[in-house]
Amino acid sequence: MTTRRYIGLGLLFALIVLGVGLLFGADIAAALTSVRGAGTGALGILANIIVDPLIWVMLNPIIAALIVLFAWPFLVVWVLLLFVLVVLGYGADAIREVQSNV
């Protein structure tokens, strides 16, 4: 990947993070807090390690956009980890519910 393409993708991700953070940052941070609560039962402290940086990004969108400009691959990985956390966090509760009914 060339430097021009890397910075171009970084600029795209930075603009997305800035826009989403400025428009919906507080609401997303509140939703992520509830996801962290659900994921803590399944993954423990790992849920905090995944969710806390994303909450910080949503509450500080300008600084986060500057960081994402150069470190956007980490953002992609972090969002994938959040997806795994949601699946395991809410899936574990569903599995416990099914087992208690069986």
N, C-alpha and C positions, 0 to 999 in steps of 0.2 A: 504494500500500500504506500502510495506516495505521500509526502508531507502535505501537499495541497489537498488531497482527498481526506487525509486524517483531520486536518484543521477544518475543512468544510463540513465533515460529519460532526465534528465537535461543536461547530457553530450552530448547526441544526439542532443538536441535542441541547445545547445551552439555551437557545431561544425557546425550545419546548419547556425546559425546566423553569425558565424565567416566567413564561406565560402562565403555566399551570400553577406555579408557586404564588404568583401575584394574584391570580384570580381565585384559586381554590385551595391555597396552601393550608389555611387553618382547618378547613373541613377535612382535607385529606389526612392531616396530622391527627385529628380526632379519630378518624376511621382506623388509622394505623395503630393507634393506642389500643383500640378494641381487638384488632388482629393480634397485637402483641399479647394481650391477655389470653386469647384463645390458644395461641401458639406456645405459651409458657408451659401449659400442661403437657404438651407433647414433646417439646424440645428443650425446655428449661431455659438456661441462660443464653443459649444460642438464639432464641427468639429476640432477646434484647440486642444482641450483636447485629442481627439482621435489620431490625426495625428502627432502632435509635438513630442511625445515620440518615435514614430516609425521612424521619420526623424532622431532624435538623435541616435537611435540604428543603423541606416544605415550609419551614418557619423562617428560613434565611435564603430566599430565592436569588437575591442579587449576588451574594458571595458564592453560593452554590453554583450558579450559572458560570461564574468565572472559573471555578474548579472543574466543572464538567467540560468546559471548553477543551481542556487538555487531558482529562482523565475519564473521558466518556466510556471507554470499555468497562471500567469498574461499575458504572451506573447500570449498564446492561446486565452484568453479572448479578448486581444487587437486586434488580427487579426480578430476575429469574429465581434468586434465593427467596424473595418475598412470595413468589408464586408457590414454591415448595412449602414454605411456612404456612400459607393459607390452606393448602391441600392437607398437610399433615395436622395442622391445628384444628381445623373444623372436621376433618375426616376422623380424627381420633375420638372426638365426641360422638360422632355418628356411629362408629364401630362399638363404643361402649354402650350406646343406647340399644343397638341391635342385639348385643350380647345379653343385656339385662332383660330384654323381652323374650329371648329364646330360652 
